[in-house]
Amino acid sequence: MNSYQDYRDYLKSPSWQEKRKAVLERDGGLCSECGSPATDVHHETYERLFNEWLSDLTALCRPCHEAKHTDREFSELTLPRECYRCKTIQTDKRKYLIDLIDNKFRAVCHECYFQ
């Protein structure tokens, strides 16, 4: 499992849903960054992707989750950035997220990421 589609399928799996539920319960349903109600579960590391430990994951609200992805690994990518899926070019880093795809950090536009 290394493709973007494999990862998206994994996020729908019973295994991920159990981990997600456990992390949200562990964190009291609150964002670990700001204390708002948590809606997302974030990978702090992709070292054990698909076999995560609960300590690899944290509960976040959507704005904090987006901020984590926006800030992560931008130093590895130069502007302008191209969405690896739809190939749109953007010079504003706030319009892109960085995600681990095929074991590489790649720029993904908001529209493609949240499909």
Kinemage of the C-alpha trace (Angstrom):
@kinemage 1
@onewidth
@group {chain A} dominant
@subgroup {mainchain}
@vectorlist {calphas} color= white
{ca met a 1} P 0.000 0.000 0.000
{ca asn a 2} L 1.771 3.086 -1.184
{ca ser a 3} L -0.541 4.912 -3.536
{ca tyr a 4} L -2.779 7.841 -2.761
{ca gln a 5} L -5.825 5.691 -3.533
{ca asp a 6} L -4.614 2.966 -1.145
{ca tyr a 7} L -4.307 5.595 1.569
{ca arg a 8} L -7.786 7.011 0.858
{ca asp a 9} L -9.220 3.460 0.918
{ca tyr a 10} L -7.426 2.780 4.194
{ca leu a 11} L -9.088 5.820 5.769
{ca lys a 12} L -12.458 4.152 5.061
{ca ser a 13} L -11.419 0.784 6.511
{ca pro a 14} L -12.728 -0.672 9.803
{ca ser a 15} L -9.131 -0.780 11.084
{ca trp a 16} L -8.660 2.974 10.603
{ca gln a 17} L -12.134 3.770 11.927
{ca glu a 18} L -11.335 1.878 15.160
{ca lys a 19} L -8.050 3.758 15.579
{ca arg a 20} L -9.742 7.061 14.783
{ca lys a 21} L -12.459 6.432 17.363
{ca ala a 22} L -9.886 5.409 19.986
{ca val a 23} L -7.835 8.580 19.421
{ca leu a 24} L -10.887 10.848 19.579
{ca glu a 25} L -11.949 9.153 22.831
{ca arg a 26} L -8.428 9.278 24.267
{ca asp a 27} L -8.221 13.020 23.537
{ca gly a 28} L -11.666 13.658 25.003
{ca gly a 29} L -13.110 14.643 21.622
{ca leu a 30} L -11.073 17.856 21.720
{ca cys a 31} L -8.427 19.272 19.422
{ca ser a 32} L -4.997 18.772 20.956
{ca glu a 33} L -3.904 22.161 19.575
{ca cys a 34} L -6.737 24.558 20.464
{ca gly a 35} L -9.285 22.639 22.548
{ca ser a 36} L -12.125 22.978 20.023
{ca pro a 37} L -14.232 19.907 19.192
{ca ala a 38} L -12.040 17.496 17.226
{ca thr a 39} L -13.210 16.316 13.805
{ca asp a 40} L -9.997 14.845 12.397
{ca val a 41} L -7.225 12.478 13.424
{ca his a 42} L -3.750 13.515 12.322
{ca his a 43} L -0.669 11.354 11.736
{ca glu a 44} L 2.216 12.864 13.702
{ca thr a 45} L 4.464 10.419 11.840
{ca tyr a 46} L 4.054 8.235 8.777
{ca glu a 47} L 6.734 5.834 10.000
{ca arg a 48} L 4.144 3.105 10.679
{ca leu a 49} L 1.556 4.139 8.076
{ca phe a 50} L -1.218 1.524 7.846
{ca asn a 51} L 0.039 0.020 11.145
{ca glu a 52} L -0.033 3.148 13.300
{ca trp a 53} L 0.331 3.131 17.034
{ca leu a 54} L -2.210 5.294 18.810
{ca ser a 55} L 0.705 7.435 19.985
{ca asp a 56} L 1.384 8.253 16.299
{ca leu a 57} L -2.025 9.944 16.060
{ca thr a 58} L -3.630 13.014 17.565
{ca ala a 59} L -7.126 14.523 17.479
{ca leu a 60} L -7.456 17.902 15.753
{ca cys a 61} L -10.184 20.260 14.588
{ca arg a 62} L -10.261 20.846 10.810
{ca pro a 63} L -8.549 24.292 10.911
{ca cys a 64} L -5.694 22.982 13.063
{ca his a 65} L -5.391 19.870 10.870
{ca glu a 66} L -5.150 22.017 7.744
{ca ala a 67} L -2.551 24.207 9.438
{ca lys a 68} L -0.454 21.144 10.354
{ca his a 69} L -0.422 19.968 6.751
{ca thr a 70} L 0.149 23.433 5.331
{ca asp a 71} L 3.188 24.037 7.520
{ca arg a 72} L 4.745 20.590 7.240
{ca glu a 73} L 7.707 20.124 4.924
{ca phe a 74} L 7.210 23.318 2.902
{ca ser a 75} L 10.950 23.828 3.051
{ca glu a 76} L 11.303 20.759 0.797
{ca leu a 77} L 9.015 22.214 -1.875
{ca thr a 78} L 9.650 25.420 -3.752
{ca leu a 79} L 7.145 27.934 -5.071
{ca pro a 80} L 5.306 27.804 -7.361
{ca arg a 81} L 3.808 24.482 -6.377
{ca glu a 82} L 1.942 22.117 -8.664
{ca cys a 83} L -0.799 19.860 -7.335
{ca tyr a 84} L 0.457 16.366 -8.084
{ca arg a 85} L -3.114 15.271 -8.965
{ca cys a 86} L -4.758 18.026 -11.030
{ca lys a 87} L -1.533 19.855 -12.005
{ca thr a 88} L -2.814 23.337 -11.113
{ca ile a 89} L -0.042 25.815 -10.299
{ca gln a 90} L -0.303 27.999 -7.208
{ca thr a 91} L 2.130 30.457 -5.698
{ca asp a 92} L 0.227 30.885 -2.412
{ca lys a 93} L 1.251 28.223 0.113
{ca arg a 94} L -2.049 28.660 1.943
{ca lys a 95} L -3.869 27.039 -1.003
{ca tyr a 96} L -1.923 23.783 -0.720
{ca leu a 97} L -1.468 20.982 1.740
{ca ile a 98} L 1.533 18.728 1.922
{ca asp a 99} L 0.833 15.031 2.182
{ca leu a 100} L 2.761 11.803 2.062
{ca ile a 101} L 2.083 10.143 -1.277
{ca asp a 102} L 4.096 7.132 -2.451
{ca asn a 103} L 6.443 7.753 0.495
{ca lys a 104} L 7.240 11.313 -0.692
{ca phe a 105} L 5.921 14.645 0.501
{ca arg a 106} L 3.917 16.213 -2.317
{ca ala a 107} L 1.805 19.316 -2.758
{ca val a 108} L -1.941 18.703 -3.007
{ca cys a 109} L -4.456 21.482 -3.632
{ca his a 110} L -7.379 21.799 -1.216
{ca glu a 111} L -9.901 20.701 -3.851
{ca cys a 112} L -8.101 17.408 -4.526
{ca tyr a 113} L -7.181 16.711 -0.897
{ca phe a 114} L -10.722 17.022 0.436
{ca gln a 115} L -12.463 15.097 -2.364
